[in-house]
Amino acid sequence: MDRPADSPMDSTDPGRPEAGRDRDDAGRARNARPRDGLGRPLPYGSDGVPRQPEGVVRDPAETVAEAQRLLDEGKPFHAHEVFEDAWKSGPDEERELWRGLAQLAVGLTHAARGNVTGGARLLRRGAGAVTEWAASGSGRQRPYGMDLGAVAGWARELAGEVEGGGSVDAAARAPRLRG
């Protein structure tokens, strides 16, 4: 398929690595293209929103506070990365909690991008994950001050709205993690 010269996939984008793929020092593929506030890639050389650093280990209270700040700023894609760090670095018994919260943030990202099906599906999946975690033996209803029942209710309600009306404003529809 032919792409226009200004297509984001154009290998002549200014700033694109000569080798064709962005790599970190260890040789792993890393997309260094700038991103917008919803995590969509922009052409090389564009001004983008600073990305969340990956692999940051935070205590749970810092994770919740940072994710809430990003959600409030309309950056659910970035909040998902914060939750993903907690999911990958936290204790095994909390992985499903953080994974579910990451899914909620990605669901909001897709909903804000206008992806009705993906947004609604991930919002419901995340709601189910945090509800299941809270009901499990190791789960709690209000871990780190978060009201998981309210967050799951927010996600299910938003999923229905997205299916009925398309995209949403991410900042205006950000959840209140702590109620």
Residue, then its C-alpha position, 0 to 999 in steps of 0.5 A: m500500500d502506498r502512503p503519502a510522503d507525510s504519513p507517520m509511517d514514512s521512513t523519511d521522517p526527520g529524526r527517524p533513526e537511519a536503521g529504521r527502528d528506535r532501539d535502547d542501549a540494550g538493543r530493545a525496540r523503543n519507539a522514540r517518536p513524540r506522542d500526544g496527550l493520548g499517547r498517539p504517535l506524532p511525526y518525528g520532530s514534532d512537539g509532543v507531550p513528555r512521556q512517562p519514564e518506564g520502570v519507575v518503582r513507586d510506593p502504592a500511595e505515590t502510584v495512586a497520586e501520580a496516576q490521578r494527576l495524569l488522569d486529571e490532566g487528560k492523560p490516561f495513556h500516561a496514567h496506564e504506564v504508571f499503573e503498569d509500573a506498579w503491576k510489574s514491580g509490586p507484590d504478586e498479590e497486587r498484580e491483578l489490582w494494578r493490571g485492572l487499573a491499567q486496563l481502565a486507563v487504557g479503556l479511557t484512552h481508547a474512548a477519548r480517541g474515539n475507539v468505541t468498541g475497544g474503549a468500552r471493552l477495556l473499561r468493562r474488563g478493567a472494572g471486572a478485574v478490580t471487582e474480582w481482586a477486591a472480592s478475592g481473599s487477598g483483595r480489599q475494597r479500599p486499597y491505598g484509599m481507592d474506592l474500587g466499587a466506585v471506580a468499577g461503577w464509573a468504568r461500567e457507566l462510561a462504557g455504556e456512554v461511550e457505546g451510546g455516543g462515541s468519544v469522550d473528553a478524557a480529563a472531564r471523564a477522569p475517575r476519582l480513584r479515592g472517591 
